[in-house]
C-alpha cells in the first residue's frame, strides 16, 4: 500500500520528488512522527487480520 501511494506521488510530483523510506512503529508512538505544521493523512487498514494505519505527510 505504501509503495503504491509513494509511486503515485512520484508520478504526480516528478522524478526529483524525494521519498523517504517508511518507518515502522509498533503500538502508539511516544513522539509524533508527523509534523504539526503540515497536513497529514492517516489511512487505517486491515491486512490478514492485522489492523494498522499509514500516516502520510508531504514536507
Secondary structure, 3 states (H helix, E strand, C coil): CHHHHHHHHHHHHCCCCCCCCCCCCCCCCCCCCCCCCCCEEEEEEEECCEEEEEEEECC
